Amino acid sequence: MTNTRDVVFPAGRQALYELNRYSPAIRSNGFMFVSGQVGSREDGSPEPELDAQVRRAFQNLNAVLEAADCTFDDVVDVTVFIVDPASKFEQIWRVVPEFWGNAPFPNITCVGVTWLYGFDFEIKVIAKLPQG
């Protein structure tokens, strides 16, 4: 039995995903599981300033969601990873409402980490796919 994955690629970034050997998102059983998105520019390099990096991570996430006809309103589960959250959480959380939408909000798990490949913030989500 072969395992086929229903992969979702955002426009214009497929080469980065192929280079790093992972899928940006997989559709399965009415849900979409989105890989962690960071604040990377088109060439894969990080946005140097934290606010811009968080905004770019959400923009990259939204591009994946849009490729499957979803929006952040379809997100039901969020995991964020923050390098040194004790010093960066408050600054990050001032940017998040620009993208988060209105209540009811998705659930969230926030994890402090020591390394994110040169980034300070990463967000991964599970979204409910639109019906039909």
C-alpha positions in Angstrom: 0.0 0.0 0.0 1.4 3.4 -1.0 1.1 6.4 1.2 0.0 9.5 -0.7 -0.1 12.8 0.9 -2.3 15.7 -0.2 0.3 18.4 -0.1 -0.6 22.1 -0.1 2.0 24.5 -1.5 1.8 28.3 -1.2 2.5 30.3 -4.4 6.2 31.0 -5.1 7.9 29.1 -2.2 7.9 25.5 -3.4 11.6 25.5 -4.1 12.4 26.4 -0.5 10.3 23.5 0.8 11.8 21.1 -1.7 15.3 22.2 -0.7 14.6 21.6 2.9 12.7 18.4 2.2 9.3 18.9 3.9 5.8 19.8 2.9 4.3 23.1 4.0 0.9 21.5 4.8 -0.9 18.2 4.4 -4.7 17.9 4.0 -6.2 14.8 5.8 -9.7 13.9 7.0 -11.2 17.4 6.8 -8.2 19.1 8.5 -5.0 20.7 7.3 -1.8 20.2 9.3 0.5 23.2 8.6 4.3 22.9 9.2 5.9 25.5 11.4 6.1 28.9 9.6 8.9 31.3 10.4 9.5 34.9 9.4 11.6 34.0 6.3 12.0 36.2 3.3 11.6 34.8 -0.2 15.2 33.5 -0.2 14.7 31.8 3.2 16.7 34.3 5.2 15.2 35.6 8.5 13.7 39.1 8.9 16.2 40.6 11.2 13.8 42.7 13.4 11.5 40.7 15.7 8.2 42.5 14.9 8.8 42.1 11.2 9.8 38.5 11.7 6.5 37.7 13.5 4.5 39.5 10.8 6.3 37.6 8.1 5.7 34.3 9.8 2.0 35.1 9.9 2.1 36.2 6.3 3.8 32.9 5.3 1.2 31.0 7.3 -1.6 32.9 5.7 -0.2 32.1 2.2 -0.3 28.3 3.1 -3.9 28.7 4.4 -5.0 30.6 1.4 -3.6 27.9 -0.9 -6.2 25.6 0.6 -9.0 28.2 0.5 -8.7 28.7 4.3 -8.1 31.7 6.5 -6.9 32.1 10.1 -10.6 31.9 11.1 -10.4 28.2 10.1 -7.5 27.5 12.5 -8.5 25.4 15.6 -5.1 24.6 17.1 -1.9 26.7 17.3 1.6 25.9 18.6 4.1 28.7 18.8 7.8 28.4 19.5 9.7 31.3 20.9 13.5 31.6 21.5 13.9 33.3 24.9 10.2 33.9 25.6 11.0 35.6 28.9 12.4 38.6 27.0 10.4 38.3 23.7 6.9 37.2 24.6 5.4 40.6 25.3 6.8 42.2 22.2 5.6 39.2 20.0 2.1 39.3 21.6 1.7 43.0 20.7 2.0 41.9 17.0 -0.2 38.8 17.2 -3.6 40.6 17.4 -3.0 42.0 13.9 -3.5 38.4 12.6 -5.4 36.6 15.3 -9.0 37.7 14.6 -11.9 37.9 17.0 -13.2 35.4 19.6 -13.7 32.6 19.8 -10.0 32.1 19.5 -8.2 28.9 18.6 -6.4 27.0 21.4 -2.7 27.6 21.8 0.4 26.0 23.2 3.4 28.2 23.6 6.8 26.6 23.9 10.1 28.2 24.8 13.0 26.9 22.8 16.7 27.5 22.6 17.2 27.4 18.8 15.0 27.9 15.7 17.6 27.9 12.9 18.3 31.6 13.2 14.7 32.6 13.8 13.1 33.8 17.1 9.4 32.8 16.4 7.7 29.9 14.7 4.0 29.1 14.4 2.3 25.8 13.3 -1.4 25.2 13.1 -4.1 22.8 12.4 -7.0 24.2 10.4 -10.5 22.8 9.7 -10.9 22.7 5.9 -14.0 24.4 4.5 -16.9 22.1 3.7 -17.5 21.1 0.1 
